[in-house]
Amino acid sequence: MIVWDLIERIQKMKGKRHTTEERIRILRKADGGKSILDVCREHNISEQTFHRWKREFGMMEVSQAKRLRELERENARLKKIVADQVLGMEILQEALEKKL
């Protein structure tokens, strides 16, 4: 029981993780007329966090954020493919050098 209490306490200290879409929705609330302080209190984030998100996501819309995430996933997949091919080419090159 003590272990579970400790785990819960650590998770609360860690803070809530917001998705990109949630961050953009929070930023739009401030654009919609609410003060930044009110939005920060409502979502339990610091002003510094709010401004960092604003710098990062600026005028991005939720649909754009989803597209960005898809492109980042595709980019990571392609990088992995290239890395695998380069590794395969290096292995072949080493094998050829050993034969000579």
Backbone as a printed PyTorch tensor [residue, N CA C, xyz], in Angstrom:
tensor([[[  0.8300,  -1.1930,   0.0000],
         [  0.0000,   0.0000,   0.0000],
         [  0.8740,   1.2550,   0.0000]],

        [[  1.9560,   1.2290,   0.7480],
         [  2.8450,   2.3880,   0.8210],
         [  3.4890,   2.6330,  -0.5390]],

        [[  3.8140,   1.5660,  -1.2430],
         [  4.4410,   1.7030,  -2.5560],
         [  3.4960,   2.3970,  -3.5220]],

        [[  2.2180,   2.0280,  -3.5070],
         [  1.2450,   2.6380,  -4.4050],
         [  1.0610,   4.1130,  -4.0950]],

        [[  1.0620,   4.4680,  -2.8040],
         [  0.9530,   5.8790,  -2.4240],
         [  2.1520,   6.6620,  -2.9490]],

        [[  3.3250,   6.0680,  -2.8540],
         [  4.5350,   6.7130,  -3.3470],
         [  4.4710,   6.9010,  -4.8610]],

        [[  4.0120,   5.8800,  -5.5740],
         [  3.8890,   5.9700,  -7.0330],
         [  2.9110,   7.0710,  -7.4220]],

        [[  1.7750,   7.1330,  -6.7350],
         [  0.7880,   8.1850,  -7.0310],
         [  1.3680,   9.5640,  -6.7710]],

        [[  2.0990,   9.7120,  -5.6950],
         [  2.7030,  10.9990,  -5.3580],
         [  3.7140,  11.4310,  -6.4220]],

        [[  4.5160,  10.4810,  -6.8910],
         [  5.5080,  10.7770,  -7.9270],
         [  4.8180,  11.1730,  -9.2240]],

        [[  3.7420,  10.4730,  -9.5710],
         [  3.0240,  10.8020, -10.7990],
         [  2.4000,  12.1910, -10.7150]],

        [[  1.9030,  12.5770,  -9.5600],
         [  1.3370,  13.9130,  -9.3970],
         [  2.4150,  14.9770,  -9.5100]],

        [[  3.5940,  14.6900,  -8.9760],
         [  4.6970,  15.6390,  -9.0540],
         [  5.1540,  15.8150, -10.4920]],

        [[  5.0810,  14.7550, -11.2570],
         [  5.5230,  14.7780, -12.6350],
         [  4.6810,  15.7420, -13.4670]],

        [[  3.4360,  15.9160, -13.0950],
         [  2.5770,  16.8360, -13.8130],
         [  1.8680,  16.1500, -14.9610]],

        [[  0.8600,  16.8330, -15.4710],
         [  0.0700,  16.2950, -16.5600],
         [  0.7690,  16.5700, -17.8820]],

        [[  0.7610,  15.6010, -18.7300],
         [  1.3030,  15.7600, -20.0690],
         [  0.1490,  16.1100, -21.0000]],

        [[  0.2930,  17.1840, -21.7350],
         [ -0.7440,  17.6040, -22.6730],
         [ -0.3350,  17.2190, -24.0850]],

        [[ -1.3180,  16.7670, -24.8610],
         [ -1.0340,  16.4780, -26.2590],
         [ -0.8900,  17.8000, -27.0040]],

        [[ -0.3610,  17.7240, -28.1940],
         [ -0.2010,  18.9200, -29.0130],
         [ -1.5530,  19.5660, -29.2640]],

        [[ -2.5650,  18.7580, -29.5250],
         [ -3.9030,  19.2890, -29.7850],
         [ -4.4430,  20.0270, -28.5550]],

        [[ -4.2340,  19.4470, -27.3770],
         [ -4.6860,  20.1020, -26.1420],
         [ -3.9670,  21.4300, -25.9480]],

        [[ -2.6730,  21.4500, -26.2210],
         [ -1.9050,  22.6850, -26.0690],
         [ -2.4460,  23.7750, -26.9770]],

        [[ -2.7520,  23.4170, -28.2090],
         [ -3.2790,  24.4080, -29.1550],
         [ -4.6520,  24.8880, -28.7090]],

        [[ -5.4890,  23.9890, -28.2210],
         [ -6.8150,  24.4000, -27.7330],
         [ -6.6830,  25.3630, -26.5440]],

        [[ -5.7180,  25.0990, -25.6710],
         [ -5.4810,  25.9890, -24.5340],
         [ -5.0320,  27.3590, -25.0320]],

        [[ -4.1390,  27.3920, -26.0050],
         [ -3.6830,  28.6640, -26.5710],
         [ -4.8380,  29.4290, -27.2130]],

        [[ -5.7300,  28.7200, -27.8860],
         [ -6.8710,  29.3800, -28.5440],
         [ -7.8270,  30.0050, -27.5250]],

        [[ -7.9210,  29.4290, -26.3230],
         [ -8.7800,  30.0160, -25.2910],
         [ -8.2970,  31.4140, -24.9370]],

        [[ -6.9870,  31.5850, -24.8740],
         [ -6.4390,  32.9070, -24.5740],
         [ -6.6890,  33.8550, -25.7430]],

        [[ -6.6530,  33.3190, -26.9670],
         [ -6.9400,  34.1430, -28.1390],
         [ -8.4220,  34.5310, -28.1780]],

        [[ -9.2560,  33.7030, -27.5600],
         [-10.6980,  33.9240, -27.5820],
         [-11.1860,  34.9780, -26.6050]],

        [[-10.3020,  35.6220, -25.8750],
         [-10.7300,  36.6900, -24.9930],
         [-10.4000,  36.4750, -23.5300]],

        [[-10.1350,  35.2500, -23.1310],
         [ -9.7580,  35.0060, -21.7390],
         [ -8.3500,  35.5200, -21.5030]],

        [[ -8.0830,  35.9440, -20.2830],
         [ -6.7280,  36.4040, -19.9750],
         [ -5.8000,  35.1920, -19.8520]],

        [[ -4.5420,  35.4360, -20.0930],
         [ -3.5510,  34.3630, -20.0180],
         [ -3.5070,  33.7770, -18.6160]],

        [[ -3.5930,  34.6370, -17.6180],
         [ -3.5730,  34.1530, -16.2310],
         [ -4.7470,  33.2270, -15.9440]],

        [[ -5.9420,  33.6000, -16.4240],
         [ -7.1200,  32.7570, -16.1960],
         [ -6.9700,  31.3970, -16.8790]],

        [[ -6.4780,  31.4130, -18.1040],
         [ -6.2800,  30.1630, -18.8360],
         [ -5.2530,  29.2870, -18.1210]],

        [[ -4.1740,  29.9000, -17.6490],
         [ -3.1280,  29.1420, -16.9500],
         [ -3.6670,  28.5240, -15.6660]],

        [[ -4.4310,  29.2840, -14.9160],
         [ -5.0170,  28.7510, -13.6740],
         [ -5.9860,  27.6210, -13.9710]],

        [[ -6.8180,  27.8110, -14.9970],
         [ -7.8320,  26.8190, -15.3480],
         [ -7.1960,  25.4780, -15.7220]],

        [[ -6.0590,  25.5270, -16.3950],
         [ -5.4220,  24.3000, -16.8680],
         [ -4.2110,  23.8990, -16.0370]],

        [[ -3.9840,  24.6300, -14.9580],
         [ -2.9110,  24.3130, -14.0120],
         [ -1.5380,  24.2520, -14.7040]],

        [[ -1.2470,  25.3020, -15.4600],
         [  0.0640,  25.4280, -16.1040],
         [  0.6500,  26.7880, -15.7220]],

        [[  1.9480,  26.9220, -15.8430],
         [  2.5860,  28.1910, -15.5200],
         [  2.5130,  29.1280, -16.7310]],

        [[  2.6960,  30.4090, -16.4720],
         [  2.7350,  31.3710, -17.5770],
         [  3.9100,  31.0720, -18.4920]],

        [[  5.0090,  30.6510, -17.9060],
         [  6.1900,  30.3160, -18.6960],
         [  5.8750,  29.1820, -19.6750]],

        [[  5.1550,  28.1800, -19.1970],
         [  4.7580,  27.0680, -20.0610],
         [  3.8560,  27.5750, -21.1750]],

        [[  2.8960,  28.4300, -20.8150],
         [  1.9760,  28.9820, -21.8130],
         [  2.7490,  29.6940, -22.9210]],

        [[  3.6930,  30.5400, -22.5350],
         [  4.4420,  31.3070, -23.5310],
         [  5.3830,  30.4180, -24.3490]],

        [[  5.9100,  29.3720, -23.7350],
         [  6.7450,  28.4260, -24.4810],
         [  5.9040,  27.7150, -25.5350]],

        [[  4.6910,  27.2870, -25.1440],
         [  3.7890,  26.6610, -26.0970],
         [  3.4190,  27.6410, -27.2100]],

        [[  3.1870,  28.8780, -26.8460],
         [  2.8060,  29.8750, -27.8400],
         [  3.9340,  30.0870, -28.8440]],

        [[  5.1650,  30.1030, -28.3580],
         [  6.3230,  30.2510, -29.2430],
         [  6.4450,  29.0180, -30.1510]],

        [[  6.1570,  27.8490, -29.5900],
         [  6.3150,  26.6110, -30.3420],
         [  5.1790,  26.3770, -31.3380]],

        [[  3.9460,  26.6320, -30.9180],
         [  2.7860,  26.3070, -31.7430],
         [  2.1020,  27.5290, -32.3450]],

        [[  2.4740,  28.7170, -31.8930],
         [  2.0140,  29.9820, -32.4520],
         [  0.6070,  29.9820, -33.0030]],

        [[  0.5230,  30.1380, -34.2970],
         [ -0.7760,  30.2510, -34.9590],
         [ -1.2290,  28.9280, -35.5770]],

        [[ -0.6530,  27.8380, -35.1400],
         [ -0.9890,  26.5280, -35.6920],
         [ -2.4010,  26.1210, -35.2660]],

        [[ -3.1190,  25.4890, -36.1720],
         [ -4.4420,  24.9530, -35.8760],
         [ -4.3070,  23.4740, -35.5290]],

        [[ -5.3550,  22.9210, -34.9280],
         [ -5.3290,  21.5210, -34.5000],
         [ -5.0870,  20.5930, -35.6890]],

        [[ -5.7380,  20.8660, -36.8150],
         [ -5.5570,  20.0120, -37.9920],
         [ -4.1100,  20.0580, -38.4880]],

        [[ -3.5010,  21.2230, -38.4080],
         [ -2.1010,  21.3460, -38.8140],
         [ -1.1940,  20.5640, -37.8740]],

        [[ -1.5250,  20.5800, -36.5880],
         [ -0.7290,  19.8390, -35.6130],
         [ -0.8180,  18.3360, -35.8690]],

        [[ -2.0130,  17.8710, -36.2190],
         [ -2.1700,  16.4460, -36.5290],
         [ -1.3470,  16.0800, -37.7550]],

        [[ -1.3890,  16.9310, -38.7700],
         [ -0.6180,  16.6860, -39.9920],
         [  0.8790,  16.6910, -39.6860]],

        [[  1.3080,  17.6310, -38.8420],
         [  2.7110,  17.7000, -38.4470],
         [  3.1460,  16.4060, -37.7620]],

        [[  2.3050,  15.8980, -36.8710],
         [  2.6280,  14.6590, -36.1650],
         [  2.7340,  13.4880, -37.1410]],

        [[  1.8210,  13.4350, -38.1350],
         [  1.8860,  12.3860, -39.1500],
         [  3.1890,  12.4790, -39.9410]],

        [[  3.5650,  13.6960, -40.3190],
         [  4.7940,  13.8870, -41.0780],
         [  6.0250,  13.5190, -40.2580]],

        [[  5.9970,  13.8320, -38.9630],
         [  7.1270,  13.4690, -38.0970],
         [  7.2550,  11.9600, -37.9810]],

        [[  6.1240,  11.2590, -37.8790],
         [  6.1570,   9.7900, -37.8200],
         [  6.7250,   9.2140, -39.1250]],

        [[  6.2460,   9.7550, -40.2530],
         [  6.7250,   9.2860, -41.5530],
         [  8.2170,   9.5550, -41.7070]],

        [[  8.6540,  10.7210, -41.2670],
         [ 10.0640,  11.0760, -41.3390],
         [ 10.9070,  10.1090, -40.5020]],

        [[ 10.4500,   9.7860, -39.3040],
         [ 11.1690,   8.8500, -38.4440],
         [ 11.2530,   7.4700, -39.0990]],

        [[ 10.1530,   7.0420, -39.7320],
         [ 10.1300,   5.7480, -40.4130],
         [ 11.1390,   5.7340, -41.5630]],

        [[ 11.1600,   6.8020, -42.3410],
         [ 12.0850,   6.8780, -43.4730],
         [ 13.5400,   6.9360, -43.0060]],

        [[ 13.8010,   7.6550, -41.9240],
         [ 15.1660,   7.7120, -41.3760],
         [ 15.6280,   6.3310, -40.9510]],

        [[ 14.7170,   5.5510, -40.3780],
         [ 15.0610,   4.2000, -39.9440],
         [ 15.3960,   3.3320, -41.1510]],

        [[ 14.6110,   3.4710, -42.2170],
         [ 14.8700,   2.7040, -43.4330],
         [ 16.2480,   3.0510, -43.9930]],

        [[ 16.5560,   4.3430, -44.0570],
         [ 17.8590,   4.7720, -44.5790],
         [ 18.9840,   4.2490, -43.7000]],

        [[ 18.8210,   4.3240, -42.3970],
         [ 19.8560,   3.8320, -41.4810],
         [ 20.0850,   2.3370, -41.6760]],

        [[ 19.0100,   1.5820, -41.8620],
         [ 19.1430,   0.1360, -42.0970],
         [ 19.8790,  -0.1420, -43.4030]],

        [[ 19.5640,   0.6440, -44.4330],
         [ 20.2340,   0.4460, -45.7230],
         [ 21.7180,   0.7980, -45.6350]],

        [[ 22.0370,   1.8820, -44.9510],
         [ 23.4400,   2.2780, -44.7930],
         [ 24.1950,   1.2000, -44.0270]],

        [[ 23.5860,   0.6730, -42.9930],
         [ 24.2220,  -0.3960, -42.2190],
         [ 24.4680,  -1.6210, -43.0990]],

        [[ 23.4790,  -1.9840, -43.9010],
         [ 23.6330,  -3.1150, -44.8090],
         [ 24.7600,  -2.8870, -45.8060]],

        [[ 24.8580,  -1.6680, -46.3290],
         [ 25.9240,  -1.3430, -47.2810],
         [ 27.2910,  -1.4200, -46.6100]],

        [[ 27.3840,  -0.9630, -45.3680],
         [ 28.6610,  -1.0360, -44.6500],
         [ 29.0800,  -2.4730, -44.4040]],

        [[ 28.1180,  -3.3170, -44.0660],
         [ 28.4160,  -4.7410, -43.8450],
         [ 28.9270,  -5.3730, -45.1370]],

        [[ 28.2680,  -5.0600, -46.2520],
         [ 28.7160,  -5.5830, -47.5440],
         [ 30.1140,  -5.0740, -47.8950]],

        [[ 30.3730,  -3.8060, -47.6360],
         [ 31.6870,  -3.2150, -47.9230],
         [ 32.7700,  -3.9170, -47.1050]],

        [[ 32.5030,  -4.1670, -45.8180],
         [ 33.4770,  -4.8730, -44.9800],
         [ 33.7170,  -6.2870, -45.4980]],

        [[ 32.6680,  -6.9550, -45.9520],
         [ 32.8220,  -8.3110, -46.4750],
         [ 33.6690,  -8.2990, -47.7420]],

        [[ 33.4760,  -7.3200, -48.5930],
         [ 34.2720,  -7.2160, -49.8260],
         [ 35.7490,  -6.9400, -49.5080]],

        [[ 35.9910,  -6.0910, -48.5340],
         [ 37.3640,  -5.7700, -48.1530],
         [ 38.0910,  -6.9900, -47.6000]],

        [[ 37.3740,  -7.8270, -46.8630],
         [ 37.9860,  -9.0260, -46.2930],
         [ 38.3470, -10.0370, -47.3910]],

        [[ 37.5640, -10.0700, -48.4550],
         [ 37.8360, -11.0100, -49.5630],
         [ 39.0740, -10.5910, -50.3260]],

        [[ 39.3240,  -9.2930, -50.3950],
         [ 40.4810,  -8.8080, -51.1630],
         [ 41.6980,  -8.9190, -50.3250]]])
